[in-house]
Amino acid sequence: MSEELNRIIDKDPEQKEFHQAVKEVVETVQPVLDRNPEYRQARVLERIAEPERTIMFRVSWMDDAGKVQVNRGFRIEMNSAIGPYKGGLRFHPSVNLSILKFLAFEQVFKNALTTLPMGGGKGGSDFDPKGKSDAEVMRFCQSFMAELFRHIGPNTDVPAGDIGVGGREIGFLFGMYKKLTNEFSGVLTGKGLGWGGSLIRPEATGYGSVYFAAEMLATRNDSLEGKTCLVSGAGNVAQYTVEKILDLGGRVVTLSDSAGFIHDEQGIDREKLAHVMTLKNVKRGRIKAYVDAYPDASYTAFDSAMDHNPLWDIKADCAFPSATQNEINQKDATNLLKNGVSLVCEGANMPSTPEAVDIFVDNKILYAPGKAANAGGVAVSGLEMSQNSMRINWPREEVDKRLHHIMKSIHTSCTDAAAEYGQPGNYVAGANIAGFVKVVNAMLDQGLV
């Protein structure tokens, strides 16, 4: 490992997810550092890996039984060199400082790639909204915002949703921010359409991922038409990934949640997708219930004793991991290639382990890392910020057109950067280098701050 990486790891030795994200970037930008010795002299790696501000706070709230509950809240304001901090809030029991720092670090480069003026941040809590009543979620969100509000603002830090934070939670958070600050502003994205939200925002990450995949296939004179696709997850990202794959002529045969996955060999068509959306978004049910409505499909429960994810054992052409980090390990990557997959496009954040990424890159398949492929979500969040600033609302077609253009631009930035540094076709190197150079140059322009 480089001296820079060793110093970063030694500061926080327990933060494994954060180290994984930093290590990937550090390893791929070495040619940039060699070509630009002033970067090393200015210690840009250590500066870009250190959050500008880390906020931790207690969140006390009362459940429906009248019992006081205590959670921990976080906001990582990672880098504001090119714009206000921008990144989601995650409510999930797994949330800790390491996971949020990895997400914030990735967000810096992802936001830089979108071409929009946004810095990077991330936040959330170890609160679990599953099984909670609307009233309990509201009370938690209000208590959370009672501390967070003093650290955010439309020109400072603009949070959005993430795992466990959807339209309901954004509404409660925004309402409390408005009450505390006595202003109506674009401080949060993912808002309701009637009060400042943007069309296409729920669809954006999934749509963007598929647009990016289509661009990759076009470099080989190919398309998604007739391709069999594996999709993991069953939330917004997965749902709208399926929808856009159907639009472009592909066939999706899997979906999953934390308990297991379904395999529908006949394909998940629009009727079945609508059923999944009702099941997950309205009933907040488990994906297992899919087979009750469509008995020709099969359901497989995940077994923690297994050394791989059986979803990735299925024969297919393309894979869209859209669930969570590190869901594809070395064995899964080997199985994907063995079963004919020649494109992996990440809808989730860092869903492939480093060993899996090495397999994809070494075998020269079309592999898109999350910081490039799933940037559509934050891109449309940026478009929502623009609409809020101008007090206008663009029609659906306009937002989708801009999203498609941004994903094309990200693809071009990745391919150009990879080629410039002697790694044509390597989207990992291209995404890291393109985002890194943009942010670092802005940091150096602004002096030692």
ROBAMI-290301 format. One record per residue: residue in one letter; y, x, z of N, C-alpha, C in turn. Coordinates in pm, whole numbers, plus 32768, in hexadecimal, padded with zeros to 4 digits. Layout:
% ROBAMI-290301
AYXZYXZYXZ;...
% end
This chain:
% ROBAMI-290301
M7F8880548000800080008000807D80578000;S80EA80227FC98166806A7FC581A380738051;E81FF80D38061824380E180E1829380638102;E82D18028809C83207FAF80B382C87F3E80EA;L82527F2C80AE81F97EC080DA81C77EDB8168;N81A67F57818481797F79820C81E37F578274;R825F7F75825582CA7F5982B582DC7EC382CA;I82CD7E76825D82DA7DE4826882697DAB82BE;I81EF7DD982A6817B7DA782F081827DCF8383;D81AE7E48839E81B47E78842882147E26847E;K82797DEA844082D87D99848D82987D1B84C4;D823E7CDD847781FF7C5E849F816B7C64847C;P811B7CB284C580907CCC849D80367C518499;E805E7BE484DC80077B6F84E4801E7B0B8473;Q80827B22841E80A97ABD83BB80607AD48336;K7FE27AAC83327F897ACC82C27FB47A88823F;E7FD87A098246800079C381CB807F7A018191;F80DC7A2381E881587A6281BB813B7AE9817B;H80E37B3781B880BF7BBA818080817BAB80F6;Q802D7B4480E57FEB7B2D806480527B167FF6;A80B67AC38014811D7AA57FB181717B207F91;V81977B6B7FF981EA7BE17FE4819E7C4D7F98;K81207C607FBB80CE7CC97F7B80C67CB47EE5;E80B37C367EBA80A97C1A7E2A81287C427DE2;V819A7C217E1E821A7C427DDE82317CD87DDE;V821C7D177E5082357DA87E5B81E27DF57DF6;E81647DD17DE6810D7E197D8A81387E097CF9;T816A7D917CD5818C7D7A7C4882157DAE7C21;V826E7DC37C8382F57DF17C6083067E887C6B;Q829A7ED17C8482A67F637C8B82E27FA07C0C;P82BC7F727B9382FC7FA97B1A83937F917B16;V83C07F237B4E844F7F067B5484957F697BB0;L84577F857C2184907FE57C80849380717C45;D842A80937BFA842581187BBD849481287B54;R84AF80BC7B0B851680C27AA185A480BB7ADC;N85B080827B548633806F7B92863380AD7C1E;P864181317C28863981747CAB86A281427D0E;E870E81087CDD877580D57D3A874080617D8E;Y86D9801B7D5A869D7FAF7DA8865B7FE57E27;R861080527E1685D0808E7E8D863880C47EEE;Q869F81037EB78706813B7F0D874880CE7F61;A875780577F2687957FE77F6E872F7F997FC2;R86B17FC47FC286447F878010863C7EF07FF7;V863E7ECD7F7686437E3F7F5485C37DF67F7A;L854F7E3A7F7684D37DF67F9984D57DC68029;E84FE7E1E808285007DF88110856C7D90812B;R85D97D9680E386437D3380F686187CAA80C2;I85D47CA7805085AF7C278016853A7BE68061;A84EE7C3780AC847C7C0380F984A47BDB8187;E851F7BF581AD854F7BD1823385A77B558228;P85837AE7826C85D77A6E826386667A8A8291;E86C57A4F824C87507A59827987617A158300;R871179AC8317871B796483958697791C83AF;T86627926842885EA78DE8451860D788584C7;I85F9780384B5861F77A1851B85A1775F8551;M858E776385D5851E771F8617855776C88686;F851E76508696855475F686FB84EB7592872A;R8504755C87A284AC74F887DD84CF746E87A5;V8466741E878B847A739487608431733987C3;S847C72F788178443729988798459720B8847;W83F071BA884D83FA7130881D839870D8886B;M83A77056886183556FF988AE82FC6FA78851;D82796FA3886F821E6F56881D82226EC38844;D81D06E7187FE81D56DE0881581A16DB8889E;A81556E1188DD81216DF4896381856E1B89D0;G81F86E4D89A6825D6E768A0782496F008A3F;K81EE6F4E8A0281D46FD68A30822A703989E4;V825C709C8A2A82AE710489EC8253716889A6;Q827271888929822971ED88DC8288725F88BB;V825172D788B082A3734D88948268739A881F;N82B873AF87B782907401874382F474728731;R82D574C686D2832C753886B4836575278628;G83E5753E8619842775358597845375BE8566;F845A75CC84E2847E764C84A584D97635842D;R852F76968410856F76A3838D857F77378370;I854677628300855277EC82D385B877F08262;E862D7828827C869378388214868378C681DD;M863778CF8170860379508142866B79A280F5;N86A879668090870179B3803A876379567FF5;S87E579777FFC884C79237FBF889D79707F56;A886079D67F1988AA7A2A7EBB88DA79DF7E40;I888D797B7E1388B679367D9888DB78A47DB0;G88DB78787E2E890177EE7E4988D977C47ED5;P88F677467EFB88CF77147F7F8838771C7F92;Y880D772D800E877D772A8029874476A57FF7;K86CE76AC7FB8869176327F8285FB763D7F93;G85BE75D87FCF852D75D87FE085047568803D;G848675458039845574CE807B844374DB8110;L84297466814E83FF745B81D9836E742D81D9;R831A74708227828B744F822F826B742182BD;F823073A982C8820073778349816873778345;H812B73D7838B809973E48389806F74388401;P7FFC741B843F7FD1746984B47FC274FF849B;S7FAE7526841D7F9875B483FF801A760383F8;V808D75C083FD810D760483EB8124766B8459;N814476E4842D816A774E848981CC77AA8441;L81FA78108488826178678451823078B183D5;S81B378DF83D6817D792B8365817978D682E6;I8147785C82F2813C7804827D81C677E28246;L822577C6829E82AA77A3826E82F2781B8232;K82DD78918268831A7908822D82DF792581A3;F825C79138193821F7926810F825878C180AC;L8265784380D7829A77DD807D832C77F8805A;A837A782380BD8408784180A4841778B88047;F83C4791E805B83C77995800683A779707F75;E833C79227F61831978F37EDB838A789F7E9F;Q83CA784E7EF4843377F47EC584A978407E8A;V84C778B57EC2853779057E8F852479237DFB;F84AD79517DD6849279787D4B848178FE7CF1;K843F78987D27842E781C7CDB84B577E17CB6;N851177DA7D17859477A17CFD85E477F57C9A;A85D4787A7CA5861978D27C4985EB78BA7BB9;L856A789C7BA8853378877B22856678067AE1;T859077A57B3385B677227AFA863677287AA7;T868277937AB0870577A47A708774775B7ABD;L875277147B2A87B576CA7B7787E577207BEC;P8862770B7C1B8899775F7C86886877357D10;M87ED775E7D3387B277397DB4877377B27DF6;G879077C47E77874A78267EC786C677ED7EF7;G868578327F55860078087F8185F777F48016;G85B47788803F859B776E80CC8522771380DB;K84F776FF8155848776A58172848C76818206;G845276108229845475E982B483EA758182D1;G83EE754D834B838F74E5836E836B74E48400;S82F674AB841B82C8749B84A58231748E84A8;D81F774A9851D816774968530814774048551;F81A673AB85438192731B8551813772E884E1;D80DA728D85048080725384A080A171C0848E;P80D97198841B80FD710B8407808570B083F1;K800F70E983D77F98709683BF7F757047843E;G7F5E6FC7842C7F386F73849C7FAC6F4684F2;K80256F7084D2809B6F48852080D86ECA84E3;S81116E77853781576E01850581DC6E2984C6;D82156DCC847A82996DE7844083006E0384AD;A82F66DBA851B83566DCD858883486E5785C7;E82CC6E8685D582B76F0C860D82EC6F7785AE;V82D26F67852D83056FC784CA839D6FC784CC;M83D96F5184D6846B6F4A84DB84A16F938555;R84666F7C85C984996FBD864284897054863B;F8419708186028408711285F38472714A8594;C8483710C852184E3713D84BD8571714184F6;Q859470DC8542861A70DA857D862C714B85E1;S85C77165863385D071D4869285D3725A864A;F8584726785E1858172E38590860B72FD8554;M86487296851986C972A784D9873972BC853D;A8727728C85BA878E729E861F87A97332863B;E87487388861D875F74188628877C745685A0;L8730742D8539873D746E84B687C774588478;F880773E78495888273C3844D88EE742F8456;R88F0747984C5895B74DB84D8894675588481;H88D27564844188B275DB83F288B075C3835B;I88C27546833088B4752582A2893374E3826E;G893C74D181EA89AE749181AB89A2749F8115;P89E9744C80C889DA744B80368A0074CE7FF3;N8A50752180368A7475A47FFF8A3C76178051;T89E375F680AF89A9765C81078912766380FA;D88D075F38116883E75ED81168818755D80F8;V87C87549808F87A674C18062870E74B18066;P86D6747E80D48646746980DC861673FA807F;A859273F5806E8552738D801E84CF73698063;G8479731F801F83F772FD8056838E73658034;D831E735C807682A973B1805D823373648097;I81C773A780B88153736580F3817D731A8172;G815C7299817A817C724A81EF8209721581F3;V825A7237819182E57208818C82FE71C88103;G82F871468101831070FB8086838F70A88091;G8397703E8041840E6FED803E84306FAE80C4;R83CA6F83810E83E26F47819284266FAB81EF;E83EF702381F684257087825184B070B68226;I84C470C881A3854870F1817285B070888197;G858C7009818C85E86F9D81B086116FA48242;F85AF6FB5829B85CE6FBD832A862370398349;L860270A9830A864D7125832286DD711782F1;F86ED70DE8279877370CF824087C870708295;G878C700382C187D66FA38313880C6FE28391;M87BC703783D187EA7078844C885470E1842E;Y8845712B83C088AB718E839A893171488381;K892C70D8833B89A7708D831A89EB705C839A;K899B702D83F989D36FFC84778A14706D84C7;L89D270E284CB8A037151851C8A7E719484E0;T8A867197845B8AF371E184198B62718783E6;N8B47710483E28BA970A383AF8BCF70C3831E;E8B6B70EA82CF8B86710082418B0B70DD81EE;F8B2370AF81768AB9709181168ABD70FE80AC;S8A59715780AF8A5C71CA805489CF71E68020;G89C872407FC0894772647F85890072CF7FD6;V88F172B7805988B8731C80B3881F732380AA;L87E072BA807B874F72B68069873072897FDC;T86C272B97FA4869572847F24860F723F7F37;G85EE71EA7ED4857B71937EE485A4710D7F1F;K862670EF7F17865A70737F5086306FFA7EFB;G86416F837F3486256F087EEB86846EF87E76;L86546EB77E0C86A76EA97D9287266E5B7DAC;G87246E007E0D87996DB07E2888056DF67E78;W87E86E6E7EAB884C6EB47EFD884C6F4B7EE3;G884E6F6D7E6288656FF87E3C87EF70457E08;G877A70047DFE8704704A7DCB870570577D35;S86A870A67D0186A070BD7C71861E70847C3B;L862770477BC785AE70237B7D855E70A17B5D;I84DB70927B56847A70FC7B34845F715A7BAC;R84A6714B7C1E848E71A97C8A83FE71A47CBE;P83C071307CD8833571327D0782D5716F7CA0;E82F6715A7C20829D71897BB582B1721D7B93;A832072587BBF835072D57B8482F1734A7B91;T82B573607C05825E73D57C1581E373C97BBC;G81A673537BBB8130733F7B68815073467AD4;Y81BB73007AAA81E473057A1E8203739679F4;G825073DB7A48827974647A27820374C07A17;S81A174B27A6F812875057A6680E174F279E1;V80D7747579B58094745A793580E8748A78BF;Y816C747A78C881C374B0785E81B075477851;F81A4758B78C58192761C78C1810B763F7883;A80A375F578A7801E760C786D802275FA77D6;A8069759477A88074757D771880B875F276D2;E811E762C7713816176A076D98101771776D1;M80B1772D77388051779B77367FEB778876C5;L7FB8770E76B97F5676F5764F7F93770875C5;A801276E675B6805476F47534805977867507;T805A77E57566805B787375407FD8789974FB;R7F727847750A7EF1785E74C97ED477F27461;N7F3E77B174347F31774673D07ED076DA73FB;D7ED976B374787E7E765074B27ED175E774FC;S7E8E757E752B7ED3751475757E7274D775DA;L7EA4747876297E4F7433768B7DFC73C4764D;E7E1573A475D17DCD7338758E7D3573517596;G7CEE72F175D27C5C72F975DC7C2673547648;K7C7D739376977C4F73F176FE7C2073A5777A;T7BB273D377B57B82739F78347BC473EF78A4;C7C0173A979027C5173EB79697C2173C979F5;L7C23742D7A4C7C09741B7ADA7C8F741B7B23;V7CA573B67B767D1E73AF7BC87CF3739E7C59;S7D2873F17CB27D0F73E07D417D88739E7D81;G7D7273627DF77DDA73187E397DDA72877E0C;A7E2772357E527E3571A87E2C7EBF71737E50;G7F1B71CD7E727FA371A57E917FF9719F7E15;N807E71A17E2780DA71947DB880C071F97D49;V80AD72787D70809C72E17D0B802072C57CB6;A7FB072A97CF87F35728F7CAE7F3F72117C5A;Q7F7671A77C937F7F71277C4B7FCD71347BC9;Y803F71787BD0809371807B58806771F07AFB;T8018724E7B2E7FD572AC7AD67F7272607A7E;V7F2572087ABC7EC671B57A707F1071617A08;E7F7D71227A327FC770CA79D57FF87116795A;K802F718D7970806471D878FD7FF3721378A8;I7F84723A78E57F11726778967EE271F7783A;L7EDE717D786F7EB7710A781B7F1B70F777A9;D7F9C710777C7800270FB775F7FEA715C76ED;L7FBA71D4770F7FA8723E76AA7F1972447674;G7EC971DE76937E4671D276537DD37214769B;G7DE7724277157D7B728077617D2C721A77B1;R7CC1724977F07C6871F378407C54723478C8;V7C7371EB79347C65721E79BC7BE871E179FB;V7B9872337A3F7B1972027A777B0E72137B0E;T7B70724F7B517B6672627BE27BEB72477C27;L7BE172217CA67C51721D7D057C1572377D8F;S7C69725E7DEE7C3272807E727C9872627EE0;D7C6772627F5C7CBD726C7FD07C7C72CD8032;S7CAB72D480AD7C79733A81087BE873248130;A7BB372AA811A7B2A728C81447AC272A280D6;G7AE9729380577A8972A27FEB7AC772857F64;F7A73727C7EFB7AA872657E757A5272027E29;I7A9371C17DC67A4871677D6D7A3B71A97CE4;H79CB718C7CA379B271BB7C1A799271417BC5;D79E871247B6679D670B37B0C79C470EA7A7F;E794B70F47A55792B713079D4796770E27960;Q797C705F797479B6700D79097A4D702578FB;G7A887065795D7B17708179587B69701E79A9;I7BD2705179E67C2D6FFC7A357C996FC979D6;D7C896F4D79AA7CEA6F15794C7D606ED97998;R7DBA6E9679527E346E6579927E186DF779F8;E7DB66DA479DD7D926D3C7A3E7D5D6D7B7ABF;K7D086DDF7AB07CD06E237B257D3C6E717B70;L7D976EAC7B267E056EF57B657E5C6E957BB6;A7E776E1F7B817EC66DBC7BCB7E7F6D967C4C;H7DFA6D8D7C467DAC6D6F7CBE7DBC6DDE7D26;V7DB86E5B7CF97DC96ECD7D547E546ECB7D93;M7EBA6EAB7D437F436EA77D787F506E3D7DE4;T7F136DCA7DD07F166D627E377EC96D8F7EB2;L7E556DC97E9C7E006DF77F097E476E5E7F60;K7E896EBF7F217EC56F2D7F6C7F546F107F99;N7FA36ECE7F4480316EBE7F62804F6E427FB4;V80006DD97FA180196D5B7FE67FBB6D49805D;K7F3A6D5580437ED76D4180AC7EC26DBD8103;R7EF46E3180D07EE16EB181167E4E6EC8813A;G7DF86EA980D77D686EB780EA7D336F3E80BF;R7CAF6F4D80C27C6D6FCA809D7C366FBD8010;I7C2C702C7FCA7BFF702C7F3E7B6F6FFC7F31;K7B2370037F9E7A986FD57F9E7A8D6F447F70;A7AF56EF37F8E7AF26E657F6B7AF56E4E7ED4;Y7B156EB57E867B176EA97DF47A8F6E797DC0;V7A246EAD7DF9799E6E8C7DC579776DFD7DE7;D79BB6DBD7E4879A06D307E6379CE6CDB7DED;A7A3E6D027DB07A726CB77D3D7A306CE37CBA;Y7A086D627CB479CD6D997C39794C6DE07C5C;P78DF6D947C6C78616DCC7C9E781E6E317C40;D78486E387BC3780F6E9D7B6A783E6F297B8F;A78AA6F327BDB78DC6FB47C0A788D6FDF7C86;S789570607CA5785070947D1D78B670CD7D7D;Y789070CF7DFD78E5710A7E65789771777EAD;T78D871E87EC2789B72587F0B78F6727F7F7F;A78BF727B7FF6790C72A4806C7912733B8074;F79847370809E7990740080B2794574298131;D7905749B812A78B974D2819A78F9755681C1;S792B755F8239797175D98265791576528266;A7892763A8265783476AB8265782376E981DB;M785276A38172784376D780EA78A5774880D2;D787A77A7807E78D0781A8061792578067FE4;H7927778B7FB1797B776F7F3D799476D97F36;N79EB76AF7ED87A0F76237EC679C075EC7E50;P7963758C7E68790D755B7DFB795875127D8D;L79D574E87DA67A2274A87D3C7A3075057CC4;W7A3D75887CE07A5475E87C7579D276157C30;D796175D37C5278E175F17C1078CD759F7B91;I7923753E7B79790E74DE7B0C793D75197A87;K78F075027A2079107536799B798F74F37966;A79EC754579377A6B750F79057AB2757978B1;D7B24755278787B7775AE78287BEF75E47876;C7C28758E78CC7CA475B279137C99758879A5;A7CDD75D279FB7CE075B27A8A7D6F75AD7ABA;F7D8E75457B097E1475337B417E0875257BDA;P7DFF75947C237DF8758C7CB57E7B75557CED;S7E7574E17D2D7EEF749A7D547EE774687DE4;A7E9874AB7E377E84747D7EC07ECE74D57F25;T7E9C75507F3D7ED775A27FA67EBC76367F8D;Q7EF0768C7FE57EE2771B7FD17E5077497FE3;N7E2C77AF7F957DAA77F27FA07D3277947F90;E7D3D77337F367CCD76D87F1F7C6C770F7EB5;I7C9277797E707C3A77BB7E0F7C23784A7E3E;N7BA7786A7E657B8978F37E8F7B44793E7E1F;Q7B1679B57E3C7AD97A0A7DD67A6079C77D94;K7A0A798A7DE5799479467DAD79BD78CF7D57;D7A2078847D857A5078137D347A8578417CAD;A7AD178AF7CAF7B0978E37C317A9A790B7BD2;T7A33794D7C0879C079737BB5797C78F97B7A;N796A78917BCD792A78167B9E797E77D07B33;L7A0177CF7B437A5777917ADF7A4577D37A56;L7A4878577A547A39789F79D579AE7889799B;K7949788C79F178BF787A79C378AB77F17984;N78F5778E79B678E677057985794A76E07919;G798A774578DD79D8772E78657A6D771C7874;V7AA2772578EE7B32771479017B7D778D78CA;S7BDE777378757C2D77E0783A7CC177D3785B;L7CE6776E78AD7D70775E78D97D71772D7969;V7DBD777279BE7DD377487A487E6977407A5D;C7E9976C87A817F2976B27A907F4076777B1C;E7F8876C07B6F7F91769E7BFD7FFF76387C19;G7FD475C17C478034755D7C738056756D7D06;A7FFA75A67D54801275C17DE28053764A7DF2;N807D766A7E6D80B676EC7E8B8047774D7EB5;M803777B97E687FD778247E837F4977ED7E9E;P7F1477997E447E8D77627E5A7E1C77C47E3F;S7E3A78357E007DD278987DE07DE179137E38;T7D7279417E6F7D7579BB7EC07D927A337E65;P7DBC7AA47E9F7DD57B1B7E4B7D5C7B457DF9;E7CE47B387E327C6B7B5D7DE97C547B017D71;A7C737A817D837C667A227D147CCC7A407CA7;V7D467A5D7CD07DAE7A7F7C6E7D857AF87C1B;D7D4D7B5E7C5D7D207BD67C157CBA7BB37BAA;I7C5F7B577BCA7BF97B2F7B697C3A7AEA7AF1;F7C977A917B0A7CDA7A4C7A9C7D267AAE7A44;V7D727B087A837DC47B667A377D6C7BC979EB;D7D057BFE7A2D7CAD7C6279ED7C637C287975;N7C447BA6797B7BFD7B66790D7C5A7B2C78A3;K7CDD7B4278B97D447B1B78567D3E7A87782F;I7D1C7A3278917D2979A378757DBB797C7887;L7DDD7905785E7E6478D378747E7078A87905;Y7EB678F979547EC378DD79E47F5678D87A0A;A7F8378657A3F800F78537A66801A784A7AFD;P805E78A97B3D807178A17BCF80CE78307BF4;G80C077FE7C6E810D778B7C9A81A3779C7C92;K81D578157CAC826678277CAD82A3780D7C24;A825278127BBB828177EE7B36825677607B11;A81D577457B22819E76C87AEE81C8764D7B3C;N81DE765B7BC0820175E27C0B829675DA7C2C;A82E776257BE2837776257BFA83BB75A47BCC;G8373754B7B8B83B074D07B5B83E774797BCB;G83A2747A7C3E83D074297CAE845974537CDE;V846874D47CF884EA75027D29855374FF7CBA;A8527750A7C3D858574FE7BCE85C774757BCE;V8577740B7BDE85B173857BDF85FD736C7C61;S85D573AE7CCE862773A97D4786B173E37D2B;G86B674517CDF8735748B7CB78785742D7C60;L873F73E57C07878473827BB387B9730E7C08;E876E72EC7C7287A072857CCE881F72B37D14;M882273347D3C889B736C7D79891273617D18;S88F9737F7C99896473777C35899772E97C26;Q893B72897C21896271FC7C1489B171CF7C8F;N898771FA7D0789CF71D67D818A5C720E7D7F;S8A69728C7D518AED72CB7D4E8B4C72827CF0;M8B1472517C818B67720D7C1D8B6F71777C31;R8B2471447C968B1F70B37CB28AF470637C38;I8A8970957BF78A52704D7B8489BB70497B8F;N897C6FF67B3C88EB6FEF7B3488C16FF67AA2;W8871705D7A80883F706879F887C8700B79E4;P87B66FD7796C873F6F85795086C16FDA7951;R86516F98795985CF6FDB796285B9703D78F0;E85DC7013787785C670677802861670E9780A;E868F70E0784086E57156784B86AB71B978B0;V867D71877923864571E1798985C472217955;D856E71D1791484F1720878E0850C72707874;K856F72577820859472B777B785C3733B77F5;R86157331785E864573AA78A185D373F478E6;L857873A97924850473E6796484AF743278FE;H849573F2788E844474317825848774B277F3;H850B74AB77E18555752177B4854E7591781B;I855B756E789C855375D4790684CA76167908;M845F75C978FA83D9760478FC83C3765F7884;K83FA7639781183F47691779D8440771477B8;S84B4770977F88504777F781784BC77DA787A;I847A779F78DD842E77EF793D83BD783978F6;H837977F3789D830C78337851834278A87800;T83B3789477BF83EF7900776F8416797677C7;S8453795A783B847B79C5789784027A1778C3;C839579D278E2831A7A17790E82E07A6F78A0;T82D67A38782882997A8577BB82F17AFB7794;D83757AE6779383D17B53776E83CC7BC477D5;A83CD7BA1785683CC7C0778BF83497C5478BF;A82DA7C0E78AB82587C5178A882517CB27832;A82827C8777BF82807CDF774982DB7D57775B;E83507D43779783AF7DAF77AB83757E1F7802;Y83207DF8786182E67E5C78BB82547E7A789A;G822F7E68781B81AE7E9677EA81367E477816;Q81497DC6783B80D87D74786580DA7CEE781C;P80D87CEF779880E17C71774D80717C107773;G80967B91778480357B2B77A680167B1F783A;N804D7B79788C80347B75791C80A37B23795F;Y80857AA3797980E97A4979B081097A687A41;V80AD7AA47A8A80C87ACC7B1481377B347B17;A81237B9D7AC981887C077AC2820B7BD07A8B;G82037B807A23827C7B4B79E482CE7AF67A42;A828D7A9C7A8C82D57A447AE883147A947B59;N82C77AF07B9282FB7B407C0183707B977BD6;I83617BD87B6583CA7C347B3684497BE87B12;A843B7B7A7AC884B17B2F7A9C84FF7AF87B14;G84B87ABE7B7484FB7A897BE985377AF67C40;F84EC7B627C5285177BD27CA685987C127C71;V859B7C2F7BF2860F7C727BB7868C7C1B7BC4;K867F7B997BAD86F37B407BB6872A7B3D7C44;V86D37B307CA787017B267D3287387BAB7D62;V86F17C187D45871D7C9B7D7587A47CC27D3A;N87B77CA87CBB88387CCA7C7E88AA7C7B7CBF;A88917BFD7CE088F77BAE7D2489127BE57DAF;M88A97C0F7DF688BA7C4A7E7B890F7CC97E74;L88F27D1E7E13893C7D9B7E0889CF7D837DE1;D89E57D1F7D8C8A6E7CFD7D668AC17CD57DE0;Q8A7F7C997E428AC77C637EB68AD17CC57F2A;G8A9F7D3D7F178AAE7DA47F7D8A447D9B7FE9;L8A547DEA805089F37DF180BD8A147D858123;V89DD7D0D810B89F97C9B816489777C5D8194;
% end
